[in-house]
């Protein structure tokens, strides 16, 4: 390759509805949408992107490959008003050699006609879809200048033989290959110097090379060691070169589970859409990478399913870097169209494998349209394409029907059987009669129990426990290799789905990636960080009758100590009886009295125990439904201890109800190896403030604009989110940054977010956020 030039800036954008042009930068969405309550048909139209490109005379006689990483959903390319070609499908890259259409030594006009209407006969369209598909040139655009002979593809494969790491790679060269040599080099990514693997003569268009090592580090989830392979083709002098990032690893799904480098691993994962508020799919590198980091480091996951299409190379590259395993699949949702539709799907299958197969993080190819019915001829073809192009990975196919035909290597099933009071997952033998086939669960929960960040506390707890129940079933099974919950975050959807506001509230996080309670179920299963999340605000008015019955701590601690107004209540341990198969079971906290009555009131230990037992029974049954046995026990103690009815009411008020008393402060301490590693306090909210976190304070103008993610929460004086805050927040910027989306937003459920982007200038920028009664927060940025 002589040169690679990014063309993300200065595109003129018009639509069939609005012919007046504006200058935009790529990634670009065809129309910014509101946060919710909008008509998805408004962004479905034909648009036009135009750009002037200088083509020097020195490029005459060379290939000029114009590549689009993602255009939703049909793109027609014109150069100097000449039709170059068409690409169908919004989730894969495509390239055209524009050399025959350009005028060298002159300014050339490029035009891309983009059709994102859902009436088109291509996947995923043809019927309803439970997510929005947006539009625009939403991934990078670049021009590659190559000689007549060039490297068309390199496919890297690894395996282990005895104690050696074996590297195999296929090099495909287009053009005349006579007397063409290949130089190969290897080194660790971002370190070291290039190690020569020798020089070989090209004899065929595709040549295979093999090398064995004894000193290369393995790629796995905990140590994702990456290497680079440099390929140079030359004829005395260099003609072209490319660098491929890869890892030494093997992966295989077997009947008894998933094996990474021949080590059995249970894969805990979530599904991810590639969408964001306001701009849909159109986010640059930093934001794409952040989602992978959140999944691995904040949620403590092993794997992600890229539902229901291939996603940004930047996202997958980040998965490579941090050891997050990936199950990716061809585009679609339930519907299979006619033969023309299928032909496009088959081409998409080929594109998926060719464009993503060098990523070590990818462990499984999805060869079926998500949740579609059996179609043996069609799925025989998709599986054959995948296996022909990549013999190193297996195929799966997501279905929601039992005993479906299995043309793939792994039986992949969406298990929505859990209703809150039954087993989290069905046994494999109840789903498929393919006893020897590997098996994984590709979705669970989701639409079975939609949950908003501002739902009542008991609903949010039920949501979290449903995820815990499924994880318990997953870890209790020796045949379920992986389980991918639905889903990472809430997302905009079509009118047929969601809560009527164009949002599916299926995530364990909000659209702005703020955690719901269920997120802590996943975070607590990992030891990445110390986790302690308490399911209740401890406000009695949140509960019928003012009785706080059950509180859960989601933690990876050994146990939790509870204090009430600085008095020790008791210690609570993981609920092994109900959740003992999980790495870190939830901790049930169902006693906020402990020994306080005995210590504080001076009653005899035996009688204090009975009083506590009766008070807890009132919490469970209610004071008007208290079983006779408890009434008799209490009557006896009242007689022995000379307790008046008014004294009994006072005891209830003090230790259970807290009606009219000074507000109670609860302290929860997470204990690991007898050390306090995290503390959470709960008490009545007396003051609220803004909590603003940003993934970076340094932005960089590179191949395109850069974006910082800002997550916003409203918290009280004890740093706890106040989930019913709905106030309006005001956003502003100064300097060389601007806000994506509106400048006035609501803190829905006590949290929200926004994004700021660079505007093509270096220097300083300031982000300001304020709200009625809230102290203003100012964040300073540097733009390089």
Secondary structure, 3 states (H helix, E strand, C coil): CCEEEECCCCEEEEECCCCCCEEECCCCCCCCCCCCCCCHHHHCCEEEEEEEEEECHHHCCCEEEEEECCEECEEEEEECCEEEEEEECCCCCEEEECHHHCCCCEEEEEEEEEECCCCCCCCCCCCCCCCCCCCEECCCEEEEEECCCEEEEEEEEEEEECCEEEEEEEEEEECCCCCCEEEEEEEECCCCCCEEEEEEECCCCEEEEEEEECCCCEECCCCECCEEEEEEEECCCEEEEEEEEECECCEEEECCEEEECCEEECEEEEECCCCECCCECCCCHHHHHHHHHHHHHHCCCCEEEECCCCCCHHHHHHHHHHCCEEEEECCCCCCCCCHHHHHHHHHHHHHHHHHHCCCCCEEEEECCCCCCCCCHHHHHHHHHHHHHHCCCCEEEEEECCCCCCCCCCEEEEECCCCCCCCCCCCCHHHHCCCCCCEEEEEECEHHHHCCCCCCCHHHHHHHHHHHHHHHHHHHHCCCEEEEEEECCCCEECCCCCCCCCCEECCCCECCCCCECHHHHHHHCCCCCCCCEEECCCCCHHHCHHHCCCCEEEEECCCEEEEEECCEEEEEEECCHHHHCCCCCCCEEECCCCCCHHHHHHCCCHHHHHHHHHHHHHHHHHCCCCCCHHHHHHHHHHHHHHCCCHHHHHHHHHHHHHCCCCCCCCEEEEEEECCEEEEEEEECCCCCEEEEEEECCCEECCCCCCCEEEEEEEEEECCCCECCCCCCEEEEEEEECEEEECCCEEECHHHEEEEEEEECCCCEEEEEEEEECCEEEEEEEEEEC
